[in-house]
Amino acid sequence: MNANGKRILLIEDESGLVLTLTDRLSSEGYAVSHAGDGEKGERLASGGQFDAILLDVMLPKKNGFDVVRDLRKKGITTPVLMLTARGQLNEKVIGLKLGADDYLTKPFEMLELLARIESLLRRPTTVTLPTSTLTSYSFGPFTIDFRKMEISRKGKLIELSAREFQLLHFFIQHRGAALSRETILNSVWGYDAMPTTRTIDTHITWLRQKLEENPKFPKYILTVHGVGYKFAG
């Protein structure tokens, strides 16, 4: 990928890592901006002028989890790669649930970081409306406003991450069709290398927990054995 003109926001407080990453990313053709704490990082990211964000979890003033959560609430869809501590699986899960697109565990190899960034830059960052004039959709007790990217249950808003909303939106666009995991991954995440199709199952589980009365016996997001999933709402 030609990195020329791609803008990276690095939100990291470890000075040695900041210097190393800035030098390498700049040498690869990226334009790098830096914030040393979460509050400044969120301010810069809120402008929406970056192509990708590298976000540390442990930051002064405001941690990375709160930053990515609040960015997604503001409608900022810039891809976020979270930098997590070694072996902290719960950090990775929390980050993804709050709206991060990927994670990388410290310490990491520079080549892997560059590959992850390239993958981020290939992903869709906005939810596109269906080709029809559909701006809202209702099923069961739920109503979705596609323009506002909001879903409510009997008038009460339900909090979905940006990725969960994209996934639900894709299901609604193809309601009734059996969709393979690979199709969902390529269409919603925009690539087929990272993460694995297991990511689909994880996000489906999260969606069912928020939408299904009994997630173990779903009525809306159904498993199609040997294929993938289908939306029956």
WONOR-V101725 format. One record per run of one state. SS is the DSSP state (2 for helix, 1 for strand, 0 for the rest). FROM is the first residue (numbers start at 1). TO is the last residue. If there is no record, write none. Layout:
# WONOR-V101725
{{SS & FROM & TO} {SS & FROM & TO}}
This chain:
# WONOR-V101725
{{0 & 1 & 6} {1 & 7 & 11} {0 & 12 & 14} {2 & 15 & 27} {0 & 28 & 30} {1 & 31 & 35} {0 & 36 & 36} {1 & 37 & 37} {2 & 38 & 45} {0 & 46 & 51} {1 & 52 & 56} {0 & 57 & 59} {1 & 60 & 60} {0 & 61 & 63} {2 & 64 & 73} {0 & 74 & 78} {1 & 79 & 84} {0 & 85 & 88} {2 & 89 & 98} {0 & 99 & 101} {1 & 102 & 105} {0 & 106 & 109} {2 & 110 & 122} {0 & 123 & 135} {1 & 136 & 139} {0 & 140 & 141} {1 & 142 & 145} {0 & 146 & 149} {1 & 150 & 153} {0 & 154 & 155} {1 & 156 & 158} {0 & 159 & 161} {2 & 162 & 173} {0 & 174 & 178} {1 & 179 & 180} {2 & 181 & 189} {0 & 190 & 197} {2 & 198 & 211} {0 & 212 & 214} {2 & 215 & 217} {0 & 218 & 220} {1 & 221 & 224} {0 & 225 & 227} {1 & 228 & 231} {0 & 232 & 233}}
